[in-house]
Amino acid sequence: MKKKLLITGVLLTIISYLILISNVETKFYLEEKYYNEDKVIKINIKQLDELINNKESFALAIYQDLCATSADFEAVVSEFREEQKLTFYEIQFSEIQKQLSDKIKHYPSFVVFRKGEVIDYLEPDQNEDIIYYQTSSGFSQWFQSYINLRKS
């Protein structure tokens, strides 16, 4: 009887531990080259494909020229990027329509990639994402739920 209780206790402990570690957020770091410099790199679809094929971890802003909402969101992202000294890529929405059209339906948007895979993206037509578009601190909250920041 004591053996059964001991085995059951050990099994429950192991199962609890496995559940705990599976629920831990899987935050990650961008590639080292994206830290310590406030910079925007405009890219095209071919360059995006290269980043994905090289399985890089990076951040991508999606915008459209002459769009007031894109300009407003760019100011929010720019403030965050300057504060954190990060480098982001930027691409026009019209460039990604074939590449990411199954996910990104509207602009502006922001996409986080981990090892070439889309982890999450902002959707301007979703009420739960609106707060992330309005202020640098709101955007920071979303961004840091996935990405670890490095201190300079």
ABEGO torsion letter per residue (X at the ends): XAAAAAAAAAAAAAAAAAAAAAABBBBBBBBAAABGBBBBBBBBAAAAAAAAAAGBBBBBBBBBBGBAAAAAAAAAAAAAAAAAGBBBBBBBAAAAAAAAAAABABOBBBBBBBGGBBABBBBAABAAAAAAAABAAAAAAAAAAABBBBBX
